[in-house]
Amino acid sequence: MRADKLYKGTGPPASGLLVVALAHALALFSAVASSINISGGHVNPAVTFGSLVGGRISVIRAVSYWVAQLLGSIFAALLLRLVTNGMVRYMAYIFSTL
């Protein structure tokens, strides 16, 4: 990484970052809303762990949620790789050369 990139305003504008943040928020909202009746909206293993520590769910249920969450993330990563046709490696190379 070049030193002059650290200080110049060559990054995305604040409005672009706001759009990205809103897109992430809407994606998380839709994931929680679609799974609220099945798992109580647990789409993150950390949320499941917090519910386990707080005594809201049993150990068996927490383990089953974790297995489902991890299998879902593996499936999503494989689907992303299939859809992008290996573009992830190319984009990582592009960003590492900046």
Phi and psi restraints in degrees (range 20) as a CNS / XPLOR table:
assign (resid 1 and name C) (resid 2 and name N)
       (resid 2 and name CA) (resid 2 and name C) 1.0 -82.3 20.0 2
assign (resid 2 and name N) (resid 2 and name CA)
       (resid 2 and name C) (resid 3 and name N) 1.0 147.0 20.0 2
assign (resid 2 and name C) (resid 3 and name N)
       (resid 3 and name CA) (resid 3 and name C) 1.0 -69.4 20.0 2
assign (resid 3 and name N) (resid 3 and name CA)
       (resid 3 and name C) (resid 4 and name N) 1.0 -31.4 20.0 2
assign (resid 3 and name C) (resid 4 and name N)
       (resid 4 and name CA) (resid 4 and name C) 1.0 -71.0 20.0 2
assign (resid 4 and name N) (resid 4 and name CA)
       (resid 4 and name C) (resid 5 and name N) 1.0 -18.3 20.0 2
assign (resid 4 and name C) (resid 5 and name N)
       (resid 5 and name CA) (resid 5 and name C) 1.0 -71.3 20.0 2
assign (resid 5 and name N) (resid 5 and name CA)
       (resid 5 and name C) (resid 6 and name N) 1.0 -21.8 20.0 2
assign (resid 5 and name C) (resid 6 and name N)
       (resid 6 and name CA) (resid 6 and name C) 1.0 -71.0 20.0 2
assign (resid 6 and name N) (resid 6 and name CA)
       (resid 6 and name C) (resid 7 and name N) 1.0 -25.8 20.0 2
assign (resid 6 and name C) (resid 7 and name N)
       (resid 7 and name CA) (resid 7 and name C) 1.0 -112.1 20.0 2
assign (resid 7 and name N) (resid 7 and name CA)
       (resid 7 and name C) (resid 8 and name N) 1.0 -20.2 20.0 2
assign (resid 7 and name C) (resid 8 and name N)
       (resid 8 and name CA) (resid 8 and name C) 1.0 -84.8 20.0 2
assign (resid 8 and name N) (resid 8 and name CA)
       (resid 8 and name C) (resid 9 and name N) 1.0 152.9 20.0 2
assign (resid 8 and name C) (resid 9 and name N)
       (resid 9 and name CA) (resid 9 and name C) 1.0 -81.8 20.0 2
assign (resid 9 and name N) (resid 9 and name CA)
       (resid 9 and name C) (resid 10 and name N) 1.0 55.5 20.0 2
assign (resid 9 and name C) (resid 10 and name N)
       (resid 10 and name CA) (resid 10 and name C) 1.0 -94.4 20.0 2
assign (resid 10 and name N) (resid 10 and name CA)
       (resid 10 and name C) (resid 11 and name N) 1.0 -1.5 20.0 2
assign (resid 10 and name C) (resid 11 and name N)
       (resid 11 and name CA) (resid 11 and name C) 1.0 -77.8 20.0 2
assign (resid 11 and name N) (resid 11 and name CA)
       (resid 11 and name C) (resid 12 and name N) 1.0 179.2 20.0 2
assign (resid 11 and name C) (resid 12 and name N)
       (resid 12 and name CA) (resid 12 and name C) 1.0 -67.2 20.0 2
assign (resid 12 and name N) (resid 12 and name CA)
       (resid 12 and name C) (resid 13 and name N) 1.0 149.0 20.0 2
assign (resid 12 and name C) (resid 13 and name N)
       (resid 13 and name CA) (resid 13 and name C) 1.0 -69.3 20.0 2
assign (resid 13 and name N) (resid 13 and name CA)
       (resid 13 and name C) (resid 14 and name N) 1.0 164.2 20.0 2
assign (resid 13 and name C) (resid 14 and name N)
       (resid 14 and name CA) (resid 14 and name C) 1.0 -61.6 20.0 2
assign (resid 14 and name N) (resid 14 and name CA)
       (resid 14 and name C) (resid 15 and name N) 1.0 -33.4 20.0 2
assign (resid 14 and name C) (resid 15 and name N)
       (resid 15 and name CA) (resid 15 and name C) 1.0 -65.1 20.0 2
assign (resid 15 and name N) (resid 15 and name CA)
       (resid 15 and name C) (resid 16 and name N) 1.0 -35.1 20.0 2
assign (resid 15 and name C) (resid 16 and name N)
       (resid 16 and name CA) (resid 16 and name C) 1.0 -66.4 20.0 2
assign (resid 16 and name N) (resid 16 and name CA)
       (resid 16 and name C) (resid 17 and name N) 1.0 -38.9 20.0 2
assign (resid 16 and name C) (resid 17 and name N)
       (resid 17 and name CA) (resid 17 and name C) 1.0 -67.5 20.0 2
assign (resid 17 and name N) (resid 17 and name CA)
       (resid 17 and name C) (resid 18 and name N) 1.0 -35.0 20.0 2
assign (resid 17 and name C) (resid 18 and name N)
       (resid 18 and name CA) (resid 18 and name C) 1.0 -65.3 20.0 2
assign (resid 18 and name N) (resid 18 and name CA)
       (resid 18 and name C) (resid 19 and name N) 1.0 -40.4 20.0 2
assign (resid 18 and name C) (resid 19 and name N)
       (resid 19 and name CA) (resid 19 and name C) 1.0 -64.4 20.0 2
assign (resid 19 and name N) (resid 19 and name CA)
       (resid 19 and name C) (resid 20 and name N) 1.0 -41.4 20.0 2
assign (resid 19 and name C) (resid 20 and name N)
       (resid 20 and name CA) (resid 20 and name C) 1.0 -64.4 20.0 2
assign (resid 20 and name N) (resid 20 and name CA)
       (resid 20 and name C) (resid 21 and name N) 1.0 -42.7 20.0 2
assign (resid 20 and name C) (resid 21 and name N)
       (resid 21 and name CA) (resid 21 and name C) 1.0 -63.6 20.0 2
assign (resid 21 and name N) (resid 21 and name CA)
       (resid 21 and name C) (resid 22 and name N) 1.0 -41.4 20.0 2
assign (resid 21 and name C) (resid 22 and name N)
       (resid 22 and name CA) (resid 22 and name C) 1.0 -66.7 20.0 2
assign (resid 22 and name N) (resid 22 and name CA)
       (resid 22 and name C) (resid 23 and name N) 1.0 -37.5 20.0 2
assign (resid 22 and name C) (resid 23 and name N)
       (resid 23 and name CA) (resid 23 and name C) 1.0 -63.6 20.0 2
assign (resid 23 and name N) (resid 23 and name CA)
       (resid 23 and name C) (resid 24 and name N) 1.0 -41.7 20.0 2
assign (resid 23 and name C) (resid 24 and name N)
       (resid 24 and name CA) (resid 24 and name C) 1.0 -64.8 20.0 2
assign (resid 24 and name N) (resid 24 and name CA)
       (resid 24 and name C) (resid 25 and name N) 1.0 -40.8 20.0 2
assign (resid 24 and name C) (resid 25 and name N)
       (resid 25 and name CA) (resid 25 and name C) 1.0 -64.0 20.0 2
assign (resid 25 and name N) (resid 25 and name CA)
       (resid 25 and name C) (resid 26 and name N) 1.0 -42.5 20.0 2
assign (resid 25 and name C) (resid 26 and name N)
       (resid 26 and name CA) (resid 26 and name C) 1.0 -67.5 20.0 2
assign (resid 26 and name N) (resid 26 and name CA)
       (resid 26 and name C) (resid 27 and name N) 1.0 -36.7 20.0 2
assign (resid 26 and name C) (resid 27 and name N)
       (resid 27 and name CA) (resid 27 and name C) 1.0 -65.5 20.0 2
assign (resid 27 and name N) (resid 27 and name CA)
       (resid 27 and name C) (resid 28 and name N) 1.0 -43.0 20.0 2
assign (resid 27 and name C) (resid 28 and name N)
       (resid 28 and name CA) (resid 28 and name C) 1.0 -66.6 20.0 2
assign (resid 28 and name N) (resid 28 and name CA)
       (resid 28 and name C) (resid 29 and name N) 1.0 -40.3 20.0 2
assign (resid 28 and name C) (resid 29 and name N)
       (resid 29 and name CA) (resid 29 and name C) 1.0 -59.8 20.0 2
assign (resid 29 and name N) (resid 29 and name CA)
       (resid 29 and name C) (resid 30 and name N) 1.0 -44.9 20.0 2
assign (resid 29 and name C) (resid 30 and name N)
       (resid 30 and name CA) (resid 30 and name C) 1.0 -67.8 20.0 2
assign (resid 30 and name N) (resid 30 and name CA)
       (resid 30 and name C) (resid 31 and name N) 1.0 -35.0 20.0 2
assign (resid 30 and name C) (resid 31 and name N)
       (resid 31 and name CA) (resid 31 and name C) 1.0 -66.4 20.0 2
assign (resid 31 and name N) (resid 31 and name CA)
       (resid 31 and name C) (resid 32 and name N) 1.0 -44.2 20.0 2
assign (resid 31 and name C) (resid 32 and name N)
       (resid 32 and name CA) (resid 32 and name C) 1.0 -67.9 20.0 2
assign (resid 32 and name N) (resid 32 and name CA)
       (resid 32 and name C) (resid 33 and name N) 1.0 -43.0 20.0 2
assign (resid 32 and name C) (resid 33 and name N)
       (resid 33 and name CA) (resid 33 and name C) 1.0 -63.4 20.0 2
assign (resid 33 and name N) (resid 33 and name CA)
       (resid 33 and name C) (resid 34 and name N) 1.0 -35.9 20.0 2
assign (resid 33 and name C) (resid 34 and name N)
       (resid 34 and name CA) (resid 34 and name C) 1.0 -78.1 20.0 2
assign (resid 34 and name N) (resid 34 and name CA)
       (resid 34 and name C) (resid 35 and name N) 1.0 -20.5 20.0 2
assign (resid 34 and name C) (resid 35 and name N)
       (resid 35 and name CA) (resid 35 and name C) 1.0 -108.9 20.0 2
assign (resid 35 and name N) (resid 35 and name CA)
       (resid 35 and name C) (resid 36 and name N) 1.0 6.9 20.0 2
assign (resid 35 and name C) (resid 36 and name N)
       (resid 36 and name CA) (resid 36 and name C) 1.0 -64.4 20.0 2
assign (resid 36 and name N) (resid 36 and name CA)
       (resid 36 and name C) (resid 37 and name N) 1.0 -36.7 20.0 2
assign (resid 36 and name C) (resid 37 and name N)
       (resid 37 and name CA) (resid 37 and name C) 1.0 -80.4 20.0 2
assign (resid 37 and name N) (resid 37 and name CA)
       (resid 37 and name C) (resid 38 and name N) 1.0 -19.3 20.0 2
assign (resid 37 and name C) (resid 38 and name N)
       (resid 38 and name CA) (resid 38 and name C) 1.0 -91.4 20.0 2
assign (resid 38 and name N) (resid 38 and name CA)
       (resid 38 and name C) (resid 39 and name N) 1.0 -53.5 20.0 2
assign (resid 38 and name C) (resid 39 and name N)
       (resid 39 and name CA) (resid 39 and name C) 1.0 -122.6 20.0 2
assign (resid 39 and name N) (resid 39 and name CA)
       (resid 39 and name C) (resid 40 and name N) 1.0 10.6 20.0 2
assign (resid 39 and name C) (resid 40 and name N)
       (resid 40 and name CA) (resid 40 and name C) 1.0 78.1 20.0 2
assign (resid 40 and name N) (resid 40 and name CA)
       (resid 40 and name C) (resid 41 and name N) 1.0 15.8 20.0 2
assign (resid 40 and name C) (resid 41 and name N)
       (resid 41 and name CA) (resid 41 and name C) 1.0 85.9 20.0 2
assign (resid 41 and name N) (resid 41 and name CA)
       (resid 41 and name C) (resid 42 and name N) 1.0 17.6 20.0 2
assign (resid 41 and name C) (resid 42 and name N)
       (resid 42 and name CA) (resid 42 and name C) 1.0 -79.5 20.0 2
assign (resid 42 and name N) (resid 42 and name CA)
       (resid 42 and name C) (resid 43 and name N) 1.0 101.0 20.0 2
assign (resid 42 and name C) (resid 43 and name N)
       (resid 43 and name CA) (resid 43 and name C) 1.0 -112.4 20.0 2
assign (resid 43 and name N) (resid 43 and name CA)
       (resid 43 and name C) (resid 44 and name N) 1.0 0.5 20.0 2
assign (resid 43 and name C) (resid 44 and name N)
       (resid 44 and name CA) (resid 44 and name C) 1.0 -131.1 20.0 2
assign (resid 44 and name N) (resid 44 and name CA)
       (resid 44 and name C) (resid 45 and name N) 1.0 130.3 20.0 2
assign (resid 44 and name C) (resid 45 and name N)
       (resid 45 and name CA) (resid 45 and name C) 1.0 -58.9 20.0 2
assign (resid 45 and name N) (resid 45 and name CA)
       (resid 45 and name C) (resid 46 and name N) 1.0 -27.4 20.0 2
assign (resid 45 and name C) (resid 46 and name N)
       (resid 46 and name CA) (resid 46 and name C) 1.0 -67.9 20.0 2
assign (resid 46 and name N) (resid 46 and name CA)
       (resid 46 and name C) (resid 47 and name N) 1.0 -35.8 20.0 2
assign (resid 46 and name C) (resid 47 and name N)
       (resid 47 and name CA) (resid 47 and name C) 1.0 -66.3 20.0 2
assign (resid 47 and name N) (resid 47 and name CA)
       (resid 47 and name C) (resid 48 and name N) 1.0 -40.5 20.0 2
assign (resid 47 and name C) (resid 48 and name N)
       (resid 48 and name CA) (resid 48 and name C) 1.0 -62.8 20.0 2
assign (resid 48 and name N) (resid 48 and name CA)
       (resid 48 and name C) (resid 49 and name N) 1.0 -42.2 20.0 2
assign (resid 48 and name C) (resid 49 and name N)
       (resid 49 and name CA) (resid 49 and name C) 1.0 -63.2 20.0 2
assign (resid 49 and name N) (resid 49 and name CA)
       (resid 49 and name C) (resid 50 and name N) 1.0 -41.9 20.0 2
assign (resid 49 and name C) (resid 50 and name N)
       (resid 50 and name CA) (resid 50 and name C) 1.0 -62.7 20.0 2
assign (resid 50 and name N) (resid 50 and name CA)
       (resid 50 and name C) (resid 51 and name N) 1.0 -38.9 20.0 2
assign (resid 50 and name C) (resid 51 and name N)
       (resid 51 and name CA) (resid 51 and name C) 1.0 -68.0 20.0 2
assign (resid 51 and name N) (resid 51 and name CA)
       (resid 51 and name C) (resid 52 and name N) 1.0 -35.5 20.0 2
assign (resid 51 and name C) (resid 52 and name N)
       (resid 52 and name CA) (resid 52 and name C) 1.0 -66.4 20.0 2
assign (resid 52 and name N) (resid 52 and name CA)
       (resid 52 and name C) (resid 53 and name N) 1.0 -47.0 20.0 2
assign (resid 52 and name C) (resid 53 and name N)
       (resid 53 and name CA) (resid 53 and name C) 1.0 -64.5 20.0 2
assign (resid 53 and name N) (resid 53 and name CA)
       (resid 53 and name C) (resid 54 and name N) 1.0 -36.7 20.0 2
assign (resid 53 and name C) (resid 54 and name N)
       (resid 54 and name CA) (resid 54 and name C) 1.0 -76.0 20.0 2
assign (resid 54 and name N) (resid 54 and name CA)
       (resid 54 and name C) (resid 55 and name N) 1.0 -6.0 20.0 2
assign (resid 54 and name C) (resid 55 and name N)
       (resid 55 and name CA) (resid 55 and name C) 1.0 80.2 20.0 2
assign (resid 55 and name N) (resid 55 and name CA)
       (resid 55 and name C) (resid 56 and name N) 1.0 17.4 20.0 2
assign (resid 55 and name C) (resid 56 and name N)
       (resid 56 and name CA) (resid 56 and name C) 1.0 -84.9 20.0 2
assign (resid 56 and name N) (resid 56 and name CA)
       (resid 56 and name C) (resid 57 and name N) 1.0 -24.6 20.0 2
assign (resid 56 and name C) (resid 57 and name N)
       (resid 57 and name CA) (resid 57 and name C) 1.0 -132.8 20.0 2
assign (resid 57 and name N) (resid 57 and name CA)
       (resid 57 and name C) (resid 58 and name N) 1.0 160.5 20.0 2
assign (resid 57 and name C) (resid 58 and name N)
       (resid 58 and name CA) (resid 58 and name C) 1.0 -84.5 20.0 2
assign (resid 58 and name N) (resid 58 and name CA)
       (resid 58 and name C) (resid 59 and name N) 1.0 167.9 20.0 2
assign (resid 58 and name C) (resid 59 and name N)
       (resid 59 and name CA) (resid 59 and name C) 1.0 -64.6 20.0 2
assign (resid 59 and name N) (resid 59 and name CA)
       (resid 59 and name C) (resid 60 and name N) 1.0 -41.6 20.0 2
assign (resid 59 and name C) (resid 60 and name N)
       (resid 60 and name CA) (resid 60 and name C) 1.0 -61.1 20.0 2
assign (resid 60 and name N) (resid 60 and name CA)
       (resid 60 and name C) (resid 61 and name N) 1.0 -45.6 20.0 2
assign (resid 60 and name C) (resid 61 and name N)
       (resid 61 and name CA) (resid 61 and name C) 1.0 -65.7 20.0 2
assign (resid 61 and name N) (resid 61 and name CA)
       (resid 61 and name C) (resid 62 and name N) 1.0 -39.8 20.0 2
assign (resid 61 and name C) (resid 62 and name N)
       (resid 62 and name CA) (resid 62 and name C) 1.0 -62.7 20.0 2
assign (resid 62 and name N) (resid 62 and name CA)
       (resid 62 and name C) (resid 63 and name N) 1.0 -43.2 20.0 2
assign (resid 62 and name C) (resid 63 and name N)
       (resid 63 and name CA) (resid 63 and name C) 1.0 -64.3 20.0 2
assign (resid 63 and name N) (resid 63 and name CA)
       (resid 63 and name C) (resid 64 and name N) 1.0 -41.2 20.0 2
assign (resid 63 and name C) (resid 64 and name N)
       (resid 64 and name CA) (resid 64 and name C) 1.0 -66.2 20.0 2
assign (resid 64 and name N) (resid 64 and name CA)
       (resid 64 and name C) (resid 65 and name N) 1.0 -37.2 20.0 2
assign (resid 64 and name C) (resid 65 and name N)
       (resid 65 and name CA) (resid 65 and name C) 1.0 -64.1 20.0 2
assign (resid 65 and name N) (resid 65 and name CA)
       (resid 65 and name C) (resid 66 and name N) 1.0 -43.4 20.0 2
assign (resid 65 and name C) (resid 66 and name N)
       (resid 66 and name CA) (resid 66 and name C) 1.0 -62.2 20.0 2
assign (resid 66 and name N) (resid 66 and name CA)
       (resid 66 and name C) (resid 67 and name N) 1.0 -42.3 20.0 2
assign (resid 66 and name C) (resid 67 and name N)
       (resid 67 and name CA) (resid 67 and name C) 1.0 -61.9 20.0 2
assign (resid 67 and name N) (resid 67 and name CA)
       (resid 67 and name C) (resid 68 and name N) 1.0 -45.8 20.0 2
assign (resid 67 and name C) (resid 68 and name N)
       (resid 68 and name CA) (resid 68 and name C) 1.0 -64.1 20.0 2
assign (resid 68 and name N) (resid 68 and name CA)
       (resid 68 and name C) (resid 69 and name N) 1.0 -40.9 20.0 2
assign (resid 68 and name C) (resid 69 and name N)
       (resid 69 and name CA) (resid 69 and name C) 1.0 -65.6 20.0 2
assign (resid 69 and name N) (resid 69 and name CA)
       (resid 69 and name C) (resid 70 and name N) 1.0 -43.0 20.0 2
assign (resid 69 and name C) (resid 70 and name N)
       (resid 70 and name CA) (resid 70 and name C) 1.0 -69.7 20.0 2
assign (resid 70 and name N) (resid 70 and name CA)
       (resid 70 and name C) (resid 71 and name N) 1.0 -39.8 20.0 2
assign (resid 70 and name C) (resid 71 and name N)
       (resid 71 and name CA) (resid 71 and name C) 1.0 -65.2 20.0 2
assign (resid 71 and name N) (resid 71 and name CA)
       (resid 71 and name C) (resid 72 and name N) 1.0 -37.8 20.0 2
assign (resid 71 and name C) (resid 72 and name N)
       (resid 72 and name CA) (resid 72 and name C) 1.0 -63.9 20.0 2
assign (resid 72 and name N) (resid 72 and name CA)
       (resid 72 and name C) (resid 73 and name N) 1.0 -39.7 20.0 2
assign (resid 72 and name C) (resid 73 and name N)
       (resid 73 and name CA) (resid 73 and name C) 1.0 -69.8 20.0 2
assign (resid 73 and name N) (resid 73 and name CA)
       (resid 73 and name C) (resid 74 and name N) 1.0 -36.4 20.0 2
assign (resid 73 and name C) (resid 74 and name N)
       (resid 74 and name CA) (resid 74 and name C) 1.0 -64.6 20.0 2
assign (resid 74 and name N) (resid 74 and name CA)
       (resid 74 and name C) (resid 75 and name N) 1.0 -45.4 20.0 2
assign (resid 74 and name C) (resid 75 and name N)
       (resid 75 and name CA) (resid 75 and name C) 1.0 -61.2 20.0 2
assign (resid 75 and name N) (resid 75 and name CA)
       (resid 75 and name C) (resid 76 and name N) 1.0 -42.1 20.0 2
assign (resid 75 and name C) (resid 76 and name N)
       (resid 76 and name CA) (resid 76 and name C) 1.0 -64.6 20.0 2
assign (resid 76 and name N) (resid 76 and name CA)
       (resid 76 and name C) (resid 77 and name N) 1.0 -39.4 20.0 2
assign (resid 76 and name C) (resid 77 and name N)
       (resid 77 and name CA) (resid 77 and name C) 1.0 -66.5 20.0 2
assign (resid 77 and name N) (resid 77 and name CA)
       (resid 77 and name C) (resid 78 and name N) 1.0 -41.1 20.0 2
assign (resid 77 and name C) (resid 78 and name N)
       (resid 78 and name CA) (resid 78 and name C) 1.0 -66.4 20.0 2
assign (resid 78 and name N) (resid 78 and name CA)
       (resid 78 and name C) (resid 79 and name N) 1.0 -39.1 20.0 2
assign (resid 78 and name C) (resid 79 and name N)
       (resid 79 and name CA) (resid 79 and name C) 1.0 -65.4 20.0 2
assign (resid 79 and name N) (resid 79 and name CA)
       (resid 79 and name C) (resid 80 and name N) 1.0 -40.9 20.0 2
assign (resid 79 and name C) (resid 80 and name N)
       (resid 80 and name CA) (resid 80 and name C) 1.0 -62.3 20.0 2
assign (resid 80 and name N) (resid 80 and name CA)
       (resid 80 and name C) (resid 81 and name N) 1.0 -41.5 20.0 2
assign (resid 80 and name C) (resid 81 and name N)
       (resid 81 and name CA) (resid 81 and name C) 1.0 -65.6 20.0 2
assign (resid 81 and name N) (resid 81 and name CA)
       (resid 81 and name C) (resid 82 and name N) 1.0 -38.8 20.0 2
assign (resid 81 and name C) (resid 82 and name N)
       (resid 82 and name CA) (resid 82 and name C) 1.0 -66.9 20.0 2
assign (resid 82 and name N) (resid 82 and name CA)
       (resid 82 and name C) (resid 83 and name N) 1.0 -44.4 20.0 2
assign (resid 82 and name C) (resid 83 and name N)
       (resid 83 and name CA) (resid 83 and name C) 1.0 -68.7 20.0 2
assign (resid 83 and name N) (resid 83 and name CA)
       (resid 83 and name C) (resid 84 and name N) 1.0 -39.3 20.0 2
assign (resid 83 and name C) (resid 84 and name N)
       (resid 84 and name CA) (resid 84 and name C) 1.0 -86.7 20.0 2
assign (resid 84 and name N) (resid 84 and name CA)
       (resid 84 and name C) (resid 85 and name N) 1.0 -5.7 20.0 2
assign (resid 84 and name C) (resid 85 and name N)
       (resid 85 and name CA) (resid 85 and name C) 1.0 56.3 20.0 2
assign (resid 85 and name N) (resid 85 and name CA)
       (resid 85 and name C) (resid 86 and name N) 1.0 44.7 20.0 2
assign (resid 85 and name C) (resid 86 and name N)
       (resid 86 and name CA) (resid 86 and name C) 1.0 78.7 20.0 2
assign (resid 86 and name N) (resid 86 and name CA)
       (resid 86 and name C) (resid 87 and name N) 1.0 13.4 20.0 2
assign (resid 86 and name C) (resid 87 and name N)
       (resid 87 and name CA) (resid 87 and name C) 1.0 -67.8 20.0 2
assign (resid 87 and name N) (resid 87 and name CA)
       (resid 87 and name C) (resid 88 and name N) 1.0 -18.9 20.0 2
assign (resid 87 and name C) (resid 88 and name N)
       (resid 88 and name CA) (resid 88 and name C) 1.0 -61.6 20.0 2
assign (resid 88 and name N) (resid 88 and name CA)
       (resid 88 and name C) (resid 89 and name N) 1.0 -43.3 20.0 2
assign (resid 88 and name C) (resid 89 and name N)
       (resid 89 and name CA) (resid 89 and name C) 1.0 -64.4 20.0 2
assign (resid 89 and name N) (resid 89 and name CA)
       (resid 89 and name C) (resid 90 and name N) 1.0 -40.7 20.0 2
assign (resid 89 and name C) (resid 90 and name N)
       (resid 90 and name CA) (resid 90 and name C) 1.0 -63.8 20.0 2
assign (resid 90 and name N) (resid 90 and name CA)
       (resid 90 and name C) (resid 91 and name N) 1.0 -43.7 20.0 2
assign (resid 90 and name C) (resid 91 and name N)
       (resid 91 and name CA) (resid 91 and name C) 1.0 -66.1 20.0 2
assign (resid 91 and name N) (resid 91 and name CA)
       (resid 91 and name C) (resid 92 and name N) 1.0 -37.5 20.0 2
assign (resid 91 and name C) (resid 92 and name N)
       (resid 92 and name CA) (resid 92 and name C) 1.0 -62.4 20.0 2
assign (resid 92 and name N) (resid 92 and name CA)
       (resid 92 and name C) (resid 93 and name N) 1.0 -39.1 20.0 2
assign (resid 92 and name C) (resid 93 and name N)
       (resid 93 and name CA) (resid 93 and name C) 1.0 -65.3 20.0 2
assign (resid 93 and name N) (resid 93 and name CA)
       (resid 93 and name C) (resid 94 and name N) 1.0 -42.9 20.0 2
assign (resid 93 and name C) (resid 94 and name N)
       (resid 94 and name CA) (resid 94 and name C) 1.0 -60.0 20.0 2
assign (resid 94 and name N) (resid 94 and name CA)
       (resid 94 and name C) (resid 95 and name N) 1.0 -48.0 20.0 2
assign (resid 94 and name C) (resid 95 and name N)
       (resid 95 and name CA) (resid 95 and name C) 1.0 -70.6 20.0 2
assign (resid 95 and name N) (resid 95 and name CA)
       (resid 95 and name C) (resid 96 and name N) 1.0 -26.4 20.0 2
assign (resid 95 and name C) (resid 96 and name N)
       (resid 96 and name CA) (resid 96 and name C) 1.0 -76.2 20.0 2
assign (resid 96 and name N) (resid 96 and name CA)
       (resid 96 and name C) (resid 97 and name N) 1.0 -21.0 20.0 2
assign (resid 96 and name C) (resid 97 and name N)
       (resid 97 and name CA) (resid 97 and name C) 1.0 -88.7 20.0 2
assign (resid 97 and name N) (resid 97 and name CA)
       (resid 97 and name C) (resid 98 and name N) 1.0 -8.0 20.0 2
